[in-house]
Amino acid sequence: MNFENTLAFAQALDQADPLRELRQDFLFPQQNGKPFIYLCGNSLGLQPKAAREVLNEQLNNWQNYAVEGWFEGKTPWMFYHKELKKLMAPLVGASPAEVCPMNTLTVNLHLLLVSFYKPKPGKYKIIMEAGAFPSDQYAIESQVRFHGYDPKAAIIEVAPREGEYILRTEDIINAIAESGNEIALVLFGGVNYFTGQWFDMEAITKAGHAVDAIVGFDLAHAAGNVPVQLHAWNIDFACWCSYKYQNSGPGGISGIFVHEKHFSDSSLNRFAGWWGYQEQQRFKMEKGFVPEAGADGWQVSCTQVMPMALYYASLQSFEKAGFINPLREKSKTLTAYLFFIINEVNMVLEMEQYKIITPTNEADRGAQVSIIAKEKGKEVFEQLVANNVLGDWREPNVIRLSPVPLYNSFEDVFETGALLLEISKKILVK
Ligand SMILES: *Cc1c(COP(=O)(O)O)cnc(C)c1O
């Protein structure tokens, strides 16, 4: 598409957008009596208006049924997670049996590593992306130590080439092949939190399986953002948080995926709890853990009803949108427009003041644009916020802006560009 840097053009794109009404289902933060242009959905998604209602419904159930709420009411808590599983599955390309809402992300990463990182002498290495989200680094390091290995020897990080910011798929594949059978586990982010790079998950999975390794993904920045196909790509396990692109609120519940091919593997270790026990027999309270079939068998503690209610409200907005594919279509154009607008700002400034490090290739990115500000980046960022554009700042010099197709418009992107130019002119001549 030939983009134009005009308000009229942006508004015409909004007029033609079949999802344009969805933003009215969300609450925007305000400053100086005006709503923010919110470009921070990669960090914490906006509150769906339905959240309060769904939460209230559960507060009422608690009030009216108390302990009987586990089996009474419109959504008995005992089975509430099943309502969510139905809506989570199409978002990540899985069957409902393969996914389950539970706990929080890093906790689930640990629980899944207990099952799927099974190091032994000669095959104990983990391969991952350099610069992965710190929580993942710490989780993996501590798991390696827990098994009695040295993280320095066990963890192989694949880094971008000198002078580059994003990883080349061939370099990842080669690194996997190089260590070959020494690799027990390949663990990558789906989308890197810093650069916004969407890795070629299918190719990485194939390469991992070729050396007989287990392959897992952390989808914190991918779930609800890009159309992943966890089952079809034959990925072994995955987990994600739901408070970024999935708008389930701060500290919201996490989701896990376990590929169906592992369901009958009784050799897998688990850190078990009563809620993972066979559902039909759970209240017999018998000795000896027998897991429920499917991803549900990884549950540990009883259903967290309130966080699940918030996630449910959010999943309903994805259902209304037609799940991930229509959103992805809009997202591609919205992100491409932001690329175009940033480059327009550079052109007027006659310098590459804003260097985009997110992949230029559409298939390698989601809804995030990471920008290195050459000069006075922090000042520029602070001025954006002061003028009602909320993105986020990552040390040492990166501004991340995420236009989210559920609630951002092409006009938001245009206005952001206009403001960025105005601010830059002021700050850079100072
Ligand atoms: C956001 C994020 C986390 C956060 O983990 P929590 O346990 O929810 O605090 C972990 N890993 C990745 C890759 C993330 O992007």
The ligand as a MOL file (V3000), in Angstrom:
LIG
                    3D

  0  0  0     0  0            999 V3000
M  V30 BEGIN CTAB
M  V30 COUNTS 15 15 0 0 0
M  V30 BEGIN ATOM
M  V30 1 C 6.5860 -10.1330 30.4200 0
M  V30 2 C 7.4310 -11.3450 30.3930 0
M  V30 3 C 7.5900 -12.1310 31.5370 0
M  V30 4 C 6.9420 -11.7430 32.8470 0
M  V30 5 O 6.8020 -12.8450 33.6700 0
M  V30 6 P 5.7920 -12.8230 34.9170 0
M  V30 7 O 6.0330 -14.1190 35.5550 0
M  V30 8 O 4.4120 -12.6440 34.3690 0
M  V30 9 O 6.1560 -11.6700 35.7770 0
M  V30 10 C 8.3560 -13.2750 31.4360 0
M  V30 11 N 8.9440 -13.6270 30.2740 0
M  V30 12 C 8.8110 -12.8850 29.1470 0
M  V30 13 C 9.4640 -13.3070 27.8820 0
M  V30 14 C 8.0710 -11.7010 29.1800 0
M  V30 15 O 7.9650 -10.9450 28.0960 0
M  V30 END ATOM
M  V30 BEGIN BOND
M  V30 1 1 1 2
M  V30 2 1 2 3
M  V30 3 2 2 14
M  V30 4 1 3 4
M  V30 5 2 3 10
M  V30 6 1 4 5
M  V30 7 1 5 6
M  V30 8 2 6 7
M  V30 9 1 6 8
M  V30 10 1 6 9
M  V30 11 1 10 11
M  V30 12 2 11 12
M  V30 13 1 12 13
M  V30 14 1 12 14
M  V30 15 1 14 15
M  V30 END BOND
M  V30 END CTAB
M  END
